[in-house]
Amino acid sequence: MRKHIIIGLSLSLAGCQGSMPWYKEHPERKNIIIDGREFLVVPTPKGKNSYMVWENIFAEWRPDMLEKKQMQIKAAEKVTGCKVTDSERPEGTAMLQVLVSCNSN
């Protein structure tokens, strides 16, 4: 029984690297103000053109999430200097994962 508890605890801790506290402490995190609201932009482990963006408050799904998405995209573009080409909101979160393209044309 004890072995099962240890294995379960190990598996639950293994997912912590991708959790929001890890992103909030990321050394490459950038904070930016968009329309009076602070957003955090952090590169993800998925690649150099992938970022997570969220407002620096506790937020649940609200009616203004479409407006917030536009602000999150604007924050990512200002921080990276690149164009957001794709975005996805992980289910049940206020974070937005974006992909950017940095064409020098």
C-alpha positions in Angstrom: 0.0 0.0 0.0 2.8 2.4 0.9 4.5 1.7 -2.4 1.3 2.8 -4.3 1.1 6.1 -2.3 4.7 6.9 -3.1 4.2 6.1 -6.8 1.0 8.3 -6.9 2.8 11.2 -5.2 5.7 10.9 -7.6 3.4 11.0 -10.6 1.4 14.0 -9.3 4.7 15.9 -8.7 6.0 15.1 -12.2 3.4 17.5 -13.7 4.4 20.5 -11.6 6.9 21.8 -14.2 4.1 22.8 -16.5 2.0 24.4 -13.8 1.4 28.1 -13.6 3.7 28.7 -10.6 6.6 27.4 -12.7 5.7 29.9 -15.4 5.3 32.7 -13.0 8.9 32.2 -11.8 10.3 31.7 -15.2 13.5 33.8 -15.7 12.5 34.9 -19.2 9.0 36.1 -18.0 8.0 39.5 -19.3 5.3 41.7 -17.7 3.5 44.2 -19.9 0.6 46.6 -19.4 -2.1 46.5 -22.1 -5.1 48.9 -21.6 -4.3 49.3 -17.9 -4.2 45.5 -17.3 -0.9 43.6 -16.5 -0.2 40.5 -18.6 2.7 37.9 -18.2 4.3 36.5 -21.3 6.5 33.4 -20.9 8.2 31.1 -23.4 7.0 27.5 -23.2 9.1 24.4 -23.4 7.4 23.6 -26.8 9.8 25.7 -28.8 11.2 29.2 -29.3 8.0 30.5 -31.0 5.6 29.3 -28.3 4.5 31.4 -25.4 1.9 31.4 -22.6 0.1 34.6 -21.8 -2.2 35.4 -18.9 -3.4 38.3 -16.9 -1.6 38.8 -13.6 -4.7 38.3 -11.5 -6.7 35.2 -10.6 -9.2 34.8 -13.3 -11.9 32.3 -14.2 -13.9 32.1 -17.4 -15.8 35.4 -17.7 -17.9 37.0 -20.4 -14.9 39.3 -21.3 -12.7 36.3 -22.3 -12.9 37.2 -26.0 -11.7 40.7 -25.2 -9.0 39.3 -22.9 -7.8 37.0 -25.8 -7.3 40.0 -28.0 -5.3 41.7 -25.2 -3.3 38.6 -24.6 -2.4 38.4 -28.3 -1.4 42.1 -28.3 0.8 41.5 -25.2 2.5 38.6 -26.9 3.1 40.6 -30.0 4.5 43.6 -28.1 6.8 41.4 -26.0 8.2 39.2 -28.8 8.1 41.8 -31.6 6.5 39.0 -33.7 3.0 38.3 -35.2 0.8 35.7 -33.4 -0.1 33.1 -36.0 -2.1 30.7 -33.8 -3.6 30.6 -30.3 -5.3 28.1 -28.1 -6.8 28.4 -24.6 -6.2 25.2 -22.6 -9.6 24.1 -21.3 -10.6 25.5 -18.0 -7.9 28.1 -17.9 -7.5 31.9 -18.4 -4.1 31.4 -20.0 -3.6 31.6 -23.8 -0.9 29.6 -25.6 0.3 31.4 -28.7 2.6 30.6 -31.6 4.4 33.6 -33.2 6.2 34.1 -36.5 9.1 36.4 -36.6 9.5 37.1 -40.3 12.0 39.9 -41.0 10.3 40.9 -44.3 
